[in-house]
Amino acid sequence: MVGAVYERFGRGDLDGIVALLAPDAVWHLPGPAGIPNAGTWRGPAGVRDWFAAFGAAVAIEAFAVDRMLAAGDTVVALGRERARAKATGKVFETSFAHVWTVAGGRIAGFTDTLDTAAVAAAFVRP
């Protein structure tokens, strides 16, 4: 299930990602207000809003999931990314741990854990 999210993300298939979500899914990116897509979004419409904010703010230059670990209804994807803040042109690189909750055959939760200081710094104008 989680692997399908990454496959669809790689193809730019937002409708396919949303089709995997539970109606009450919670999508969370912790971080300061300086990160345009930081916060919590709820349900498929909220996740669409998150992807709109993400796409408007960030251009991904490299993205890789190195491995996934599963226990019960939780899947953790470990990887790395390099991206450019569109507002400033600054690049940030960070490792991540994506924590997924799967329930009833649907994605019920997602939390992105990454170096929010590096991401926020990329959005600071000189």
C-alpha positions in Angstrom: 0.0 0.0 0.0 2.7 2.5 1.0 4.9 1.5 -1.9 2.0 2.3 -4.2 1.9 5.9 -2.8 5.6 6.4 -3.7 5.1 4.9 -7.2 2.2 7.2 -7.8 4.1 10.2 -6.4 6.9 9.4 -8.8 4.4 9.5 -11.7 2.7 12.7 -10.5 -0.5 10.7 -10.1 -2.3 12.7 -7.4 -5.7 11.2 -8.1 -4.1 7.8 -7.6 -2.6 8.8 -4.2 -5.9 10.3 -3.1 -7.7 7.0 -4.0 -5.6 5.2 -1.4 -6.6 7.5 1.5 -9.1 6.9 4.2 -11.9 9.5 4.3 -10.5 10.8 7.7 -6.8 10.5 6.8 -4.5 12.9 8.6 -1.4 14.3 6.7 1.2 16.1 8.8 4.4 18.0 8.2 5.8 19.5 11.4 7.7 22.7 11.1 7.7 26.5 11.5 5.4 28.8 9.7 8.2 29.7 7.3 7.7 26.3 5.5 4.7 26.9 3.2 3.4 23.3 3.4 4.0 22.7 7.1 0.9 21.9 9.2 -1.8 19.3 9.3 -4.3 18.5 6.6 -7.3 16.2 6.9 -9.2 14.0 4.5 -8.6 13.6 0.7 -9.5 17.3 0.0 -6.9 18.4 2.6 -4.3 16.1 1.2 -4.9 17.7 -2.3 -4.5 21.1 -0.7 -1.2 19.9 0.9 0.1 18.7 -2.5 -0.9 22.1 -4.1 1.0 24.0 -1.4 4.0 21.6 -1.8 4.0 21.9 -5.6 3.8 25.7 -5.4 6.6 25.9 -2.9 9.1 23.2 -3.8 10.8 21.7 -6.9 12.2 18.3 -6.1 15.6 17.6 -7.6 16.2 14.2 -6.1 14.1 11.9 -4.0 14.7 8.3 -2.9 13.2 5.9 -0.5 16.1 3.7 0.7 14.1 1.2 2.8 10.8 0.6 4.5 10.1 -1.0 7.8 6.7 -2.3 8.8 5.2 -3.3 12.2 1.5 -3.8 12.5 -0.4 -0.9 11.0 2.7 1.3 10.9 5.2 1.6 8.0 8.3 3.8 8.2 10.0 4.8 5.0 13.6 6.1 5.3 15.1 8.1 2.5 16.6 11.4 1.3 15.6 14.3 -0.8 17.1 17.4 -2.4 14.8 20.2 -3.4 14.7 23.8 -4.3 12.5 26.4 -2.6 10.8 28.1 -5.6 10.5 31.5 -3.7 14.3 31.8 -3.2 16.0 29.4 -5.5 17.8 27.9 -2.5 18.4 24.2 -2.3 17.9 22.0 0.8 19.0 18.4 1.3 17.7 16.2 4.1 17.1 12.7 5.2 13.6 11.8 6.1 11.5 9.3 8.0 8.0 9.1 6.7 5.6 7.5 9.2 2.5 5.9 7.7 -0.5 4.5 9.4 -2.6 2.0 7.4 -6.1 0.9 8.5 -8.8 -1.0 6.7 -6.7 -1.2 3.6 -6.3 2.6 3.3 -3.8 5.2 4.3 -5.1 6.7 7.5 -2.1 8.8 8.5 1.2 10.3 7.3 3.8 12.3 9.2 6.9 13.6 7.5 10.0 13.8 9.8 12.9 15.7 8.3 15.4 18.5 9.0 12.9 21.3 9.2 15.6 23.8 10.0 17.3 23.1 6.7 13.9 23.4 4.9 13.0 26.6 6.6 16.4 28.1 5.9 15.8 27.5 2.2 12.7 29.8 2.3 14.5 32.7 4.0 15.2 35.5 1.5 18.7 36.9 1.6 
